[in-house]
Amino acid sequence: MSEVKTHEFDSFLQKSAAHYRLFLVYGPDRGLVSERAAQLAGSFGIPLDDPFAVVKLDAVELQQGAGRLLDEVNAIGLFGGEKVVWVRGAAAEKGLSEALQVLAAEPPPNSYLIIEAGDLKKGAALRKAAEPSRAVASIACYSDDARALHALVDKELSEAGLRISPAARERLLEALGGDRIASRNEVRKLALYCLGRDIINEEDVLAIVGDASAISVDDAVDAVLQGDVDALMHAMKKITTSKTPAFLVLQGCLRQFQQLDVMRAEMDANRQSASQVIASLGRGLHFRRKPIVEAALRHWTAPAIRRELNRLQATIYQSRSRQSLEESLVLQNLLAIAIQSAKR
């Protein structure tokens, strides 16, 4: 078992990461997941801008089975040498967990595999494939606590040659903590704003720092289900600030509507209420989200749910084929679904 807790990562990166070929990086702090995956990739001594040495994949590309990932990991690079296979946006893809099980039994000699995943619950397929194996390093990434936030602020401001007043620090910390990259970006923005001064005061923080406190993909999905356009725009703004790929929101929304489709079919077939269906089919659904999903089940008919599923699947295709427009396509279609929710 090779589990790396949040506070152990820096030591692990320096002392132990070189002994592994397979890495699962997961947790609710997607910015921290991305940051640590990048730190791992940078520690291998492989040029990350070399397209022949670094293969980046979206987890959705691996839904058809384990073969694609196994082929990529075991393929010999065009010019030889070691390579990195980097998978992003992982969640519950069966093919991905099956491939990880195969690779854990016989780690690749010339490749590194990094899997970036969201907030995997205990017992999730990917964690079940990774955690019992000594060949896989499982790295949990949870939102920064007060100690970690203080350290982040001190590091960034000391590098900029700045000090901060106690009142300004308190106000700054209130706006941080939901996502490591978003928090770091806000502190750097503050440092740039105060460049040339000796000390940062509270007015500076109020003038320039945005809200980078806790946000998750679920917040955006819930806003869509509730038809709350303002909440959706707020969530998407924070997600964009944290550098979380917009595609992950689209993927989360697709999974939610797939679940609604199954539940609504059960309601119609067995004449059950929304609460009864959630009790039997809503395992894994966070208790705070159950009232939102229950309300959606009451308001959405099966044909309407399938129509929005088609919209989401078409948007995934469009965003993959026109990546420069990904954020615009995702936001446009999520807004369209939220408006439909509001009408219902």
Buried (B, 14 or more C-beta within 10 A) or exposed (E): EBBBEBEEBEEBBEEEBEEBBBBBBBBBBBBBBBBBBBBBBEEBEBEEEEEEBBBEBBBBBBEEBBEBBBEBBBBEBEEEEBBBBBBBBBBBBEBBBBBBBEBBEEBBEBBBBBBBBBBBEEEBBBBBBBBEBEBBBBBBBBBBEEEBBEEBBBEBBEEBEBBBBEEBBEBBBEBBBBBBBBBBBBBBEBBEBBEEEEEBBBEBBEEBBEBBBBBBBBBBBBBBBBBBBEBBBBBBBBBBBBBBBBBBBBBBBBBBBBBBBEBBBBBEEEEBEBEBBBEEBBEEBEEEBBEBBBBBBEBBEBEBBBBBBEBBBEBBEBBBEEEEEBBEBBBEBBBBBBEBBEEE
